[in-house]
Amino acid sequence: MKLLKGKVSIVTGAARGIGAAIALKLAEQGSHIAFTYVSDSSAEKAAALETQLKALGVNAKAWKSNAGDFADCENFVSEVLKEFGTIDACVNNAGISKDNLLLRMTPEQWDDVMDINLKSVFNMTKQVIRPMMKAKSGSIINMSSIIGIRGNAGQSSYAASKAGIIGFTKSVAHELGSRNIRCNAIAPGFIETDMTHYLQDGDGAAEFLKKIPLGRFGKAEEIANTTLFLASDMSSYITGQVLSACGGLNI
């Protein structure tokens, strides 16, 4: 029996990396998938992913939509409801990093990271809670980061945005628990993706690995597995929590 058979899941920022792995994992377990990408350069990958998902026997559709824009999110969720009828899970995965030392960081760099990483979570959650409240069921999963828990030099904007997600997640869990809507966060550690390629190359990679008790970088599929757990009824009594999928980096 598939864990998400007949369910409908939204995944933002899913054209590649962790987002794509999540979409595939949820689809493998029977969920229909509505996912977003934001740039024209990702259109080809999004189309390929849509084909992959449909080959798994579920309905799937890609939308070009900016999670950092409230109106875009409003339109996107409205179209998803027309296409799929309901929303059972929402994975707020869209994110960027524009790393810089605070001394050199520009207000524009700060705002871009806040819009895509933090404001996007507000934008999407605001839209999906109405259909979830109507259904008296739902799982909202917000992608935070180990950096949002422990901080990191040169990543003050990224850390602040990801820490904000944790506070937001706990507050939403308080607000919506009585409606049987769960809200949790995942805090990945160093995962092998395009965004973290610089960590895996050169002498610096060995230094990062020394800090990870499991002694290796994580894989996107491992974050997808964590997401599946939170999206399914296996986690039916879990809300307001932060699951640190980080190889022990947080201890």
Backbone as CSV, one residue per row, in Angstrom:
resi,resn,N_x,N_y,N_z,CA_x,CA_y,CA_z,C_x,C_y,C_z
1,MET,0.837,-1.200,0.000,0.000,0.000,0.000,0.874,1.252,0.000
2,LYS,0.627,2.127,-0.953,1.418,3.349,-1.037,0.973,4.347,0.030
3,LEU,1.942,5.021,0.615,1.680,5.892,1.763,0.851,7.125,1.420
4,LEU,0.916,7.574,0.173,0.222,8.812,-0.211,-0.745,8.594,-1.367
5,LYS,-1.254,7.400,-1.504,-2.106,7.061,-2.655,-3.293,8.023,-2.763
6,GLY,-3.391,8.697,-3.921,-4.505,9.596,-4.181,-4.396,10.970,-3.568
7,LYS,-3.331,11.229,-2.808,-3.132,12.545,-2.197,-2.623,13.537,-3.243
8,VAL,-2.687,14.823,-2.900,-2.175,15.884,-3.771,-1.138,16.690,-3.000
9,SER,0.054,16.792,-3.562,1.147,17.511,-2.898,1.686,18.628,-3.779
10,ILE,1.952,19.756,-3.144,2.645,20.873,-3.788,4.097,20.852,-3.347
11,VAL,5.006,21.073,-4.290,6.426,21.228,-3.968,6.928,22.462,-4.709
12,THR,7.396,23.463,-3.974,7.936,24.654,-4.636,9.426,24.478,-4.911
13,GLY,9.889,25.108,-5.976,11.304,25.034,-6.339,11.762,23.621,-6.603
14,ALA,11.031,22.917,-7.470,11.265,21.474,-7.621,11.910,21.066,-8.935
15,ALA,12.424,22.008,-9.711,12.985,21.632,-11.009,14.276,20.829,-10.886
16,ARG,14.937,20.945,-9.744,16.214,20.242,-9.590,16.500,20.019,-8.107
17,GLY,17.600,19.344,-7.828,18.099,19.188,-6.467,17.123,18.529,-5.513
18,ILE,17.077,19.051,-4.299,16.232,18.480,-3.252,14.764,18.509,-3.654
19,GLY,14.320,19.603,-4.271,12.919,19.713,-4.669,12.496,18.623,-5.633
20,ALA,13.332,18.353,-6.626,13.023,17.301,-7.596,12.998,15.934,-6.926
21,ALA,13.947,15.694,-6.025,13.985,14.414,-5.309,12.733,14.223,-4.463
22,ILE,12.257,15.307,-3.839,11.042,15.238,-3.030,9.837,14.919,-3.909
23,ALA,9.713,15.625,-5.024,8.581,15.394,-5.925,8.545,13.938,-6.382
24,LEU,9.686,13.396,-6.746,9.754,12.008,-7.202,9.406,11.024,-6.090
25,LYS,9.910,11.289,-4.894,9.644,10.391,-3.766,8.157,10.371,-3.415
26,LEU,7.527,11.542,-3.376,6.105,11.604,-3.041,5.268,10.934,-4.132
27,ALA,5.678,11.123,-5.388,4.962,10.495,-6.506,5.107,8.973,-6.466
28,GLU,6.291,8.492,-6.116,6.506,7.042,-5.995,5.543,6.421,-4.985
29,GLN,5.148,7.224,-4.001,4.238,6.750,-2.967,2.788,7.128,-3.259
30,GLY,2.497,7.484,-4.522,1.124,7.634,-4.968,0.548,9.032,-4.987
31,SER,1.332,10.044,-4.618,0.792,11.404,-4.584,0.817,12.062,-5.960
32,HIS,-0.259,12.746,-6.307,-0.250,13.643,-7.460,0.602,14.854,-7.085
33,ILE,1.285,15.428,-8.064,2.259,16.480,-7.773,2.009,17.744,-8.589
34,ALA,1.908,18.870,-7.887,1.943,20.194,-8.512,3.219,20.862,-8.037
35,PHE,4.073,21.271,-8.966,5.349,21.846,-8.532,5.680,23.104,-9.314
36,THR,6.566,23.909,-8.734,6.926,25.181,-9.353,8.409,25.240,-9.702
37,TYR,8.685,26.096,-10.655,10.045,26.517,-10.978,9.943,28.006,-11.286
38,VAL,11.078,28.716,-11.253,10.955,30.172,-11.349,11.644,30.789,-12.564
39,SER,12.660,30.148,-13.096,13.422,30.779,-14.177,13.237,30.044,-15.502
40,ASP,13.346,30.782,-16.586,13.235,30.184,-17.920,14.285,29.106,-18.134
41,SER,15.437,29.293,-17.499,16.523,28.322,-17.669,16.191,26.958,-17.054
42,SER,15.186,26.941,-16.175,14.777,25.686,-15.539,13.598,25.013,-16.242
43,ALA,13.072,25.658,-17.274,11.859,25.150,-17.935,12.063,23.745,-18.499
44,GLU,13.210,23.511,-19.102,13.468,22.198,-19.708,13.526,21.109,-18.639
45,LYS,14.197,21.405,-17.520,14.280,20.426,-16.433,12.901,20.181,-15.817
46,ALA,12.113,21.243,-15.717,10.763,21.105,-15.162,9.897,20.216,-16.046
47,ALA,10.007,20.406,-17.360,9.236,19.580,-18.296,9.660,18.115,-18.207
48,ALA,10.968,17.897,-18.070,11.476,16.527,-17.955,10.986,15.872,-16.662
49,LEU,10.969,16.648,-15.578,10.493,16.109,-14.304,9.004,15.776,-14.378
50,GLU,8.244,16.636,-15.018,6.806,16.383,-15.174,6.577,15.046,-15.887
51,THR,7.369,14.785,-16.924,7.273,13.517,-17.649,7.633,12.343,-16.753
52,GLN,8.695,12.494,-15.965,9.115,11.442,-15.035,8.015,11.116,-14.029
53,LEU,7.402,12.148,-13.513,6.363,11.969,-12.499,5.145,11.249,-13.077
54,LYS,4.734,11.659,-14.255,3.579,11.024,-14.891,3.847,9.546,-15.196
55,ALA,5.111,9.226,-15.481,5.479,7.840,-15.757,5.308,6.951,-14.521
56,LEU,5.218,7.588,-13.353,5.007,6.848,-12.108,3.524,6.585,-11.854
57,GLY,2.678,7.033,-12.790,1.255,6.743,-12.697,0.429,7.747,-11.937
58,VAL,0.996,8.958,-11.718,0.244,10.007,-11.019,0.040,11.189,-11.957
59,ASN,-0.871,12.063,-11.586,-1.037,13.315,-12.316,0.037,14.288,-11.835
60,ALA,0.619,15.037,-12.740,1.673,15.974,-12.363,1.665,17.166,-13.310
61,LYS,1.959,18.327,-12.752,2.000,19.524,-13.584,2.986,20.528,-13.011
62,ALA,3.757,21.153,-13.920,4.715,22.187,-13.534,4.131,23.567,-13.809
63,TRP,4.383,24.484,-12.900,3.986,25.871,-13.073,5.206,26.774,-12.932
64,LYS,5.339,27.733,-13.820,6.340,28.770,-13.619,5.742,29.790,-12.662
65,SER,6.275,29.849,-11.455,5.697,30.690,-10.409,6.772,31.068,-9.405
66,ASN,6.783,32.323,-8.995,7.756,32.832,-8.037,7.171,32.759,-6.634
67,ALA,7.686,31.856,-5.814,7.161,31.674,-4.462,7.348,32.925,-3.600
68,GLY,8.280,33.789,-3.999,8.509,35.010,-3.250,7.526,36.120,-3.576
69,ASP,6.626,35.876,-4.511,5.637,36.871,-4.932,4.244,36.409,-4.496
70,PHE,3.581,37.213,-3.670,2.299,36.802,-3.093,1.246,36.543,-4.172
71,ALA,1.157,37.426,-5.144,0.151,37.270,-6.206,0.405,36.009,-7.020
72,ASP,1.672,35.716,-7.298,2.012,34.485,-8.017,1.531,33.256,-7.240
73,CYS,1.746,33.261,-5.934,1.336,32.127,-5.102,-0.181,31.986,-5.076
74,GLU,-0.861,33.121,-4.992,-2.324,33.122,-4.992,-2.864,32.500,-6.282
75,ASN,-2.293,32.908,-7.408,-2.723,32.371,-8.703,-2.374,30.891,-8.837
76,PHE,-1.189,30.536,-8.409,-0.725,29.155,-8.505,-1.635,28.209,-7.720
77,VAL,-1.904,28.530,-6.458,-2.728,27.653,-5.628,-4.156,27.584,-6.165
78,SER,-4.661,28.687,-6.662,-5.990,28.689,-7.267,-6.052,27.727,-8.453
79,GLU,-5.010,27.735,-9.281,-4.960,26.841,-10.440,-4.782,25.385,-10.019
80,VAL,-4.005,25.161,-8.973,-3.835,23.792,-8.470,-5.173,23.223,-7.997
81,LEU,-5.944,24.038,-7.289,-7.247,23.579,-6.804,-8.192,23.270,-7.961
82,LYS,-8.113,24.073,-9.010,-8.943,23.794,-10.187,-8.518,22.497,-10.866
83,GLU,-7.219,22.267,-10.913,-6.666,21.106,-11.621,-6.801,19.809,-10.805
84,PHE,-6.528,19.912,-9.498,-6.438,18.710,-8.662,-7.577,18.570,-7.646
85,GLY,-8.261,19.666,-7.342,-9.409,19.595,-6.441,-9.137,19.816,-4.977
86,THR,-7.928,19.482,-4.539,-7.598,19.618,-3.118,-6.089,19.717,-2.955
87,ILE,-5.637,19.995,-1.732,-4.211,20.021,-1.417,-4.024,19.324,-0.074
88,ASP,-3.298,18.230,-0.080,-3.072,17.466,1.148,-1.748,17.802,1.821
89,ALA,-0.745,18.123,1.021,0.573,18.456,1.571,1.182,19.606,0.772
90,CYS,1.868,20.475,1.477,2.581,21.581,0.825,4.013,21.595,1.330
91,VAL,4.947,21.409,0.417,6.370,21.411,0.764,6.976,22.726,0.279
92,ASN,7.285,23.592,1.227,7.873,24.898,0.903,9.387,24.748,0.822
93,ASN,9.835,24.437,-0.386,11.238,24.088,-0.617,12.028,25.184,-1.329
94,ALA,11.357,26.108,-2.014,12.066,27.128,-2.800,13.055,27.894,-1.929
95,GLY,14.262,28.065,-2.437,15.266,28.783,-1.650,16.488,29.150,-2.466
96,ILE,17.179,30.184,-2.000,18.425,30.621,-2.617,19.416,30.994,-1.527
97,SER,20.653,31.178,-1.917,21.649,31.754,-1.009,22.444,32.797,-1.773
98,LYS,22.713,33.900,-1.119,23.589,34.943,-1.665,24.570,35.299,-0.568
99,ASP,25.532,34.405,-0.380,26.428,34.496,0.763,27.404,35.665,0.631
100,ASN,27.608,36.310,1.751,28.550,37.423,1.817,28.768,37.777,3.283
101,LEU,29.955,38.271,3.597,30.179,38.786,4.942,29.257,39.983,5.166
102,LEU,28.773,40.145,6.373,27.838,41.224,6.682,28.400,42.577,6.277
103,LEU,29.694,42.759,6.453,30.331,44.031,6.115,30.152,44.378,4.642
104,ARG,30.052,43.368,3.800,29.960,43.580,2.348,28.553,43.358,1.794
105,MET,27.660,42.853,2.610,26.328,42.507,2.117,25.521,43.764,1.783
106,THR,24.837,43.709,0.647,23.999,44.840,0.243,22.554,44.610,0.703
107,PRO,21.790,45.687,0.881,20.371,45.524,1.230,19.626,44.681,0.193
108,GLU,20.010,44.799,-1.085,19.356,44.032,-2.144,19.613,42.534,-1.978
109,GLN,20.837,42.168,-1.619,21.156,40.760,-1.382,20.347,40.210,-0.211
110,TRP,20.272,40.990,0.855,19.495,40.586,2.027,18.029,40.384,1.657
111,ASP,17.453,41.351,0.965,16.024,41.292,0.622,15.702,40.124,-0.298
112,ASP,16.593,39.851,-1.260,16.356,38.734,-2.181,16.265,37.407,-1.434
113,VAL,17.187,37.210,-0.491,17.196,35.963,0.278,15.951,35.873,1.160
114,MET,15.571,36.974,1.778,14.382,36.964,2.638,13.106,36.700,1.830
115,ASP,13.014,37.292,0.651,11.821,37.104,-0.184,11.658,35.660,-0.618
116,ILE,12.732,35.058,-1.115,12.637,33.703,-1.663,12.617,32.642,-0.564
117,ASN,13.381,32.846,0.499,13.479,31.809,1.530,12.395,31.895,2.598
118,LEU,12.102,33.108,3.068,11.191,33.270,4.200,9.807,33.770,3.796
119,LYS,9.772,34.847,3.036,8.467,35.376,2.625,7.699,34.348,1.806
120,SER,8.405,33.539,1.038,7.757,32.509,0.227,6.979,31.521,1.089
121,VAL,7.501,31.226,2.264,6.835,30.280,3.158,5.528,30.879,3.672
122,PHE,5.563,32.160,4.003,4.319,32.860,4.363,3.353,32.862,3.185
123,ASN,3.851,33.238,2.013,2.992,33.340,0.825,2.246,32.045,0.545
124,MET,2.982,30.942,0.536,2.376,29.663,0.181,1.490,29.121,1.301
125,THR,1.951,29.220,2.526,1.170,28.701,3.646,-0.157,29.445,3.759
126,LYS,-0.111,30.750,3.573,-1.322,31.573,3.604,-2.363,31.063,2.607
127,GLN,-1.890,30.588,1.457,-2.812,30.144,0.396,-3.362,28.740,0.638
128,VAL,-2.531,27.847,1.170,-2.972,26.445,1.256,-3.800,26.136,2.501
129,ILE,-3.762,27.014,3.504,-4.459,26.645,4.736,-5.983,26.666,4.584
130,ARG,-6.519,27.483,3.680,-7.984,27.508,3.529,-8.531,26.164,3.038
131,PRO,-7.993,25.616,1.929,-8.491,24.288,1.524,-8.189,23.206,2.549
132,MET,-7.075,23.322,3.264,-6.758,22.336,4.293,-7.730,22.440,5.470
133,MET,-8.075,23.662,5.848,-9.044,23.845,6.929,-10.408,23.283,6.542
134,LYS,-10.769,23.468,5.295,-12.040,22.938,4.799,-12.048,21.412,4.870
135,ALA,-10.903,20.817,4.541,-10.774,19.357,4.568,-10.503,18.816,5.970
136,LYS,-10.163,19.722,6.904,-9.791,19.349,8.270,-8.632,18.364,8.278
137,SER,-7.684,18.642,7.371,-6.521,17.762,7.254,-5.454,18.452,6.403
138,GLY,-4.196,18.168,6.699,-3.122,18.705,5.855,-1.784,18.655,6.551
139,SER,-0.733,18.633,5.746,0.629,18.655,6.264,1.429,19.717,5.518
140,ILE,1.952,20.667,6.266,2.799,21.727,5.706,4.230,21.440,6.153
141,ILE,5.137,21.392,5.192,6.527,21.031,5.473,7.429,22.135,4.948
142,ASN,8.140,22.781,5.847,8.967,23.933,5.492,10.448,23.572,5.538
143,MET,11.168,23.909,4.482,12.578,23.559,4.394,13.428,24.638,5.054
144,SER,13.909,24.322,6.243,14.832,25.212,6.949,16.262,24.765,6.608
145,SER,17.165,24.839,7.562,18.554,24.441,7.318,19.277,24.346,8.652
146,ILE,20.296,23.506,8.704,21.154,23.451,9.883,21.785,24.820,10.135
147,ILE,21.965,25.608,9.078,22.539,26.949,9.225,21.580,27.866,9.984
148,GLY,20.285,27.609,9.884,19.305,28.378,10.639,19.334,28.056,12.117
149,ILE,19.953,26.943,12.505,20.057,26.533,13.906,21.391,26.976,14.508
150,ARG,22.468,26.808,13.763,23.790,27.069,14.332,24.483,28.295,13.761
151,GLY,23.946,28.863,12.651,24.587,30.018,12.031,25.860,29.628,11.297
152,ASN,26.382,30.564,10.504,27.631,30.314,9.785,28.180,31.632,9.273
153,ALA,29.469,31.821,9.407,30.095,33.055,8.935,29.859,33.223,7.440
154,GLY,29.493,34.424,7.034,29.249,34.705,5.626,27.863,34.333,5.153
155,GLN,27.025,33.860,6.075,25.681,33.432,5.698,24.613,34.031,6.622
156,SER,24.804,35.265,7.039,23.861,35.852,7.996,22.450,35.962,7.417
157,SER,22.340,36.303,6.144,21.007,36.423,5.542,20.347,35.055,5.409
158,TYR,21.106,34.082,4.942,20.584,32.723,4.801,20.182,32.157,6.162
159,ALA,21.051,32.335,7.161,20.774,31.833,8.505,19.526,32.484,9.087
160,ALA,19.405,33.798,8.908,18.249,34.510,9.450,16.957,34.035,8.791
161,SER,16.999,33.838,7.475,15.793,33.389,6.771,15.387,31.996,7.216
162,LYS,16.358,31.111,7.401,16.059,29.733,7.767,15.667,29.616,9.245
163,ALA,16.221,30.483,10.094,15.795,30.529,11.495,14.371,31.061,11.585
164,GLY,14.049,32.045,10.760,12.693,32.584,10.723,11.671,31.527,10.371
165,ILE,12.041,30.637,9.470,11.143,29.541,9.075,10.793,28.670,10.278
166,ILE,11.757,28.449,11.152,11.507,27.608,12.329,10.477,28.265,13.250
167,GLY,10.645,29.555,13.530,9.670,30.254,14.366,8.298,30.284,13.741
168,PHE,8.254,30.504,12.437,6.989,30.511,11.697,6.304,29.145,11.786
169,THR,7.085,28.099,11.597,6.564,26.730,11.634,5.912,26.425,12.968
170,LYS,6.572,26.759,14.057,6.035,26.475,15.387,4.757,27.261,15.648
171,SER,4.715,28.515,15.188,3.519,29.335,15.387,2.335,28.791,14.599
172,VAL,2.564,28.396,13.360,1.490,27.836,12.529,0.988,26.524,13.133
173,ALA,1.901,25.734,13.686,1.492,24.479,14.331,0.540,24.757,15.489
174,HIS,0.830,25.799,16.260,-0.066,26.194,17.352,-1.429,26.625,16.804
175,GLU,-1.423,27.423,15.758,-2.662,27.993,15.227,-3.580,26.945,14.599
176,LEU,-2.997,25.969,13.918,-3.802,25.080,13.075,-3.937,23.653,13.590
177,GLY,-3.312,23.366,14.714,-3.387,22.010,15.255,-4.813,21.554,15.521
178,SER,-5.659,22.461,15.986,-7.043,22.094,16.295,-7.841,21.744,15.040
179,ARG,-7.315,22.133,13.882,-7.974,21.794,12.610,-7.360,20.554,11.963
180,ASN,-6.516,19.856,12.718,-5.841,18.652,12.225,-4.889,18.954,11.074
181,ILE,-4.313,20.155,11.087,-3.291,20.538,10.107,-1.950,20.583,10.828
182,ARG,-1.014,19.813,10.330,0.310,19.751,10.951,1.295,20.629,10.186
183,CYS,2.234,21.209,10.905,3.260,22.038,10.274,4.601,21.730,10.921
184,ASN,5.523,21.242,10.110,6.848,20.866,10.591,7.926,21.423,9.674
185,ALA,9.139,21.429,10.166,10.279,21.904,9.371,11.339,20.812,9.284
186,ILE,12.082,20.855,8.203,13.255,19.992,8.035,14.483,20.891,7.975
187,ALA,15.514,20.504,8.702,16.762,21.275,8.696,17.876,20.405,8.115
188,PRO,18.025,20.427,6.777,19.096,19.629,6.167,20.475,20.149,6.574
189,GLY,21.416,19.227,6.585,22.809,19.620,6.754,23.412,19.886,5.389
190,PHE,24.651,19.467,5.190,25.310,19.682,3.908,24.918,18.552,2.947
191,ILE,24.081,18.899,1.982,23.529,17.921,1.043,24.163,18.120,-0.332
192,GLU,24.437,17.038,-1.017,25.059,17.107,-2.341,24.062,17.624,-3.374
193,THR,24.127,18.930,-3.674,23.276,19.553,-4.688,24.095,20.592,-5.438
194,ASP,23.479,21.190,-6.458,24.154,22.262,-7.197,24.528,23.417,-6.278
195,MET,23.663,23.691,-5.279,23.879,24.834,-4.407,25.088,24.645,-3.494
196,THR,25.458,23.389,-3.218,26.539,23.128,-2.267,27.779,22.522,-2.926
197,HIS,27.870,22.647,-4.237,28.997,22.022,-4.939,30.341,22.536,-4.427
198,TYR,30.365,23.803,-3.994,31.626,24.404,-3.543,32.123,23.768,-2.243
199,LEU,31.234,23.120,-1.495,31.635,22.463,-0.257,32.303,21.120,-0.523
200,GLN,32.043,20.561,-1.687,32.478,19.191,-1.964,33.816,19.120,-2.685
201,ASP,34.315,20.272,-3.095,35.543,20.301,-3.886,36.714,20.869,-3.079
202,GLY,37.901,20.430,-3.405,39.112,21.025,-2.847,39.377,20.646,-1.403
203,ASP,40.330,21.366,-0.799,40.769,21.053,0.562,39.679,21.319,1.594
204,GLY,38.770,22.259,1.288,37.738,22.607,2.254,36.780,21.471,2.547
205,ALA,36.596,20.565,1.586,35.652,19.465,1.767,36.019,18.603,2.968
206,ALA,37.299,18.318,3.129,37.750,17.480,4.243,37.457,18.132,5.582
207,GLU,37.582,19.462,5.643,37.306,20.181,6.885,35.830,20.115,7.245
208,PHE,34.964,20.249,6.244,33.525,20.136,6.499,33.181,18.740,6.989
209,LEU,33.772,17.723,6.348,33.453,16.338,6.705,33.849,16.014,8.147
210,LYS,34.912,16.642,8.652,35.349,16.404,10.024,34.284,16.811,11.042
211,LYS,33.443,17.749,10.663,32.423,18.267,11.578,31.160,17.406,11.593
212,ILE,31.056,16.465,10.657,29.836,15.659,10.513,30.076,14.274,11.117
213,PRO,29.396,13.922,12.212,29.629,12.619,12.843,29.499,11.425,11.897
214,LEU,28.570,11.480,10.952,28.426,10.362,10.011,29.514,10.364,8.939
215,GLY,30.298,11.438,8.866,31.476,11.456,8.006,31.228,11.563,6.520
216,ARG,30.059,12.047,6.128,29.770,12.205,4.700,28.714,13.281,4.500
217,PHE,28.627,13.778,3.268,27.550,14.691,2.908,26.270,13.885,2.699
218,GLY,25.130,14.538,2.894,23.855,13.871,2.686,23.466,13.847,1.221
219,LYS,22.473,13.033,0.923,21.954,12.943,-0.441,20.536,13.509,-0.483
220,ALA,20.179,14.063,-1.637,18.859,14.669,-1.783,17.754,13.671,-1.449
221,GLU,17.966,12.392,-1.794,16.950,11.380,-1.522,16.712,11.219,-0.024
222,GLU,17.739,11.470,0.787,17.572,11.334,2.232,16.682,12.445,2.791
223,ILE,16.743,13.615,2.194,15.823,14.687,2.584,14.424,14.371,2.061
224,ALA,14.356,13.766,0.894,13.057,13.347,0.346,12.391,12.307,1.243
225,ASN,13.178,11.389,1.782,12.626,10.377,2.689,12.053,11.024,3.947
226,THR,12.754,12.020,4.468,12.278,12.746,5.654,10.978,13.473,5.339
227,THR,10.909,14.051,4.151,9.705,14.753,3.716,8.527,13.792,3.594
228,LEU,8.775,12.631,3.017,7.723,11.612,2.893,7.162,11.249,4.259
229,PHE,8.029,11.068,5.226,7.589,10.751,6.583,6.640,11.825,7.115
230,LEU,7.010,13.090,6.936,6.190,14.182,7.458,4.911,14.395,6.655
231,ALA,4.920,14.022,5.387,3.726,14.182,4.546,2.715,13.068,4.776
232,SER,3.173,11.939,5.282,2.314,10.757,5.411,1.731,10.644,6.815
233,ASP,0.832,9.692,6.974,0.217,9.440,8.279,1.182,8.781,9.259
234,MET,2.384,8.426,8.817,3.382,7.899,9.749,3.745,8.940,10.808
235,SER,3.544,10.218,10.478,3.887,11.299,11.414,2.629,12.017,11.910
236,SER,1.523,11.281,12.009,0.224,11.902,12.311,0.162,12.592,13.669
237,TYR,1.083,12.276,14.585,1.076,12.916,15.903,2.297,13.826,16.082
238,ILE,2.837,14.306,14.962,4.015,15.165,15.008,3.680,16.508,14.371
239,THR,3.837,17.586,15.136,3.651,18.930,14.584,4.499,19.922,15.360
240,GLY,4.892,20.988,14.695,5.703,22.027,15.314,7.144,21.625,15.570
241,GLN,7.600,20.593,14.892,8.948,20.067,15.143,9.925,20.424,14.025
242,VAL,11.212,20.354,14.353,12.285,20.557,13.377,13.096,19.268,13.309
243,LEU,13.023,18.584,12.177,13.797,17.357,11.993,15.126,17.715,11.334
244,SER,16.215,17.508,12.051,17.533,17.853,11.538,18.140,16.657,10.821
245,ALA,18.016,16.668,9.503,18.607,15.614,8.676,19.993,16.096,8.266
246,CYS,20.945,15.936,9.202,22.239,16.614,9.022,23.435,15.736,9.346
247,GLY,23.206,14.438,9.478,24.333,13.559,9.774,24.938,13.758,11.144
248,GLY,24.181,14.434,12.041,24.675,14.678,13.387,25.406,16.000,13.550
249,LEU,25.373,16.840,12.540,26.102,18.113,12.594,25.581,19.033,13.697
250,ASN,24.361,18.792,14.161,23.761,19.665,15.168,24.053,19.232,16.600
251,ILE,24.858,18.192,16.787,25.130,17.730,18.168,26.515,18.147,18.630
